[in-house]
């Protein structure tokens, strides 16, 4: 997947609006998959991204979170922790599957904690399969600087 076009998708955000990866063309995008809203690890990860949101956006990096939770759960999660970024609902796991992030326990599906840094032309430039929830924003910023520094 590295250095290939990021798989396209259309998913509902927390407001019920359709969001597509192509909406972010022209800017860097950190697409992060996570297992479940309002669980300890996912909350730690989301709050780390929230707390470093200014540093991320100063580098022209958009943050998009994706899990199999529905838009109502996403909105509650956003409200509870004042998250300033978009969360998308991948209820059937089809997008997580495209990004090789889908995990199943019998009939229960969820996304693994993985992230992808996508450049302004839509190419995956960095993949984090070993995301550290409390340091995720720094992992993204470090990858961005490694890719953009001369």
C-alpha positions in Angstrom: 0.0 0.0 0.0 2.9 2.4 0.7 3.5 4.8 -2.2 0.2 3.7 -3.9 -3.0 5.6 -4.3 -5.1 5.6 -1.2 -8.3 3.5 -1.6 -11.2 5.9 -2.1 -14.3 5.8 0.1 -17.6 7.6 0.8 -18.7 7.4 4.4 -21.1 9.3 6.7 -19.6 11.7 9.2 -20.9 12.4 12.7 -23.5 14.8 11.2 -24.8 12.4 8.6 -23.0 14.2 5.8 -21.3 12.1 3.1 -17.5 12.5 3.2 -15.1 11.2 0.6 -11.3 11.0 0.7 -11.2 13.1 -2.5 -12.7 16.0 -0.5 -9.2 16.3 1.1 -7.2 16.5 -2.2 -4.6 19.3 -2.1 -3.7 18.8 1.6 -2.1 16.1 3.7 -4.5 13.8 5.4 -3.9 11.6 8.4 -6.5 8.8 8.1 -6.6 6.9 11.4 -8.6 3.7 12.1 -9.5 2.8 15.7 -11.5 0.1 17.4 -14.3 1.8 19.3 -15.5 5.2 20.5 -15.1 6.0 24.2 -12.9 3.1 25.2 -9.7 3.8 27.1 -7.1 3.4 24.3 -9.3 5.1 21.7 -10.0 8.0 24.0 -6.3 8.4 24.8 -5.5 8.4 21.1 -8.3 10.9 20.1 -7.4 13.2 23.0 -3.7 13.1 22.0 -4.8 14.2 18.4 -7.1 16.8 19.9 -4.3 18.2 22.2 -1.9 18.5 19.2 -4.5 19.5 16.6 -2.9 23.0 16.1 0.5 21.5 15.4 -1.1 19.1 12.9 -3.1 21.7 11.1 -0.2 24.1 11.0 1.5 21.5 8.9 -1.6 21.4 6.7 -2.5 17.9 7.9 -6.2 17.0 8.1 -7.2 14.4 10.7 -10.0 11.9 9.9 -10.9 9.0 12.3 -12.7 5.9 11.1 -14.3 3.1 13.2 -17.3 0.8 12.8 -19.3 2.9 15.3 -22.4 4.7 14.0 -22.6 8.5 13.5 -24.6 8.9 16.8 -21.8 7.3 18.8 -19.3 9.4 17.0 -21.1 12.6 17.8 -21.3 11.7 21.5 -17.6 10.9 21.5 -16.8 14.2 19.9 -19.1 16.1 22.3 -17.7 14.4 25.4 -14.0 15.1 24.5 -14.4 18.2 22.4 -12.7 16.6 19.4 -12.1 19.1 16.6 -11.9 16.6 13.7 -14.2 14.4 11.6 -15.1 10.9 12.6 -16.5 8.6 9.9 -18.8 5.6 10.3 -17.7 2.4 8.5 -20.4 0.2 10.0 -19.9 -2.7 7.7 -16.1 -2.5 7.8 -15.7 -2.2 4.0 -13.2 0.7 4.2 -11.2 -0.8 7.0 -11.0 -3.9 4.9 -9.6 -1.9 1.9 -6.9 -0.5 4.2 -6.1 -3.9 5.7 -7.3 -2.8 9.1 -10.5 -5.0 9.6 -10.4 -7.5 12.4 -13.2 -9.9 13.3 -14.0 -11.8 16.4 -16.7 -14.1 15.2 -19.6 -11.9 14.1 -18.1 -8.8 15.8 -16.0 -6.5 13.5 -13.8 -3.6 14.4 -10.9 -1.6 12.9 -7.4 -2.1 14.1 -5.5 0.9 15.4 -3.6 1.8 12.2 -3.0 5.1 10.5 -2.1 6.3 7.0 -0.5 9.6 6.0 -1.7 10.6 2.6 -0.1 13.3 0.5 -2.0 16.1 -1.3 -2.2 14.0 -4.5 -3.8 11.0 -2.7 -0.7 8.8 -2.4 -0.1 6.9 0.9 3.3 8.1 2.1 3.5 6.6 5.6 1.7 3.7 7.3 1.6 3.2 11.1 0.6 -0.3 12.0 2.1 0.1 15.5 0.3 3.2 16.7 1.1 4.4 20.2 -2.2 5.9 21.4 -0.7 8.5 23.6 1.9 9.6 21.1 0.0 9.2 17.8 0.1 12.9 16.8 3.9 12.9 17.2 4.2 9.8 15.0 2.2 11.6 12.3 4.2 14.8 12.6 7.5 12.9 12.5 6.5 11.1 9.4 5.3 14.3 7.8 8.7 16.0 8.5 10.7 13.0 7.3 8.7 13.2 4.0 8.8 17.0 3.5 12.1 18.1 4.9 14.8 18.6 2.2 
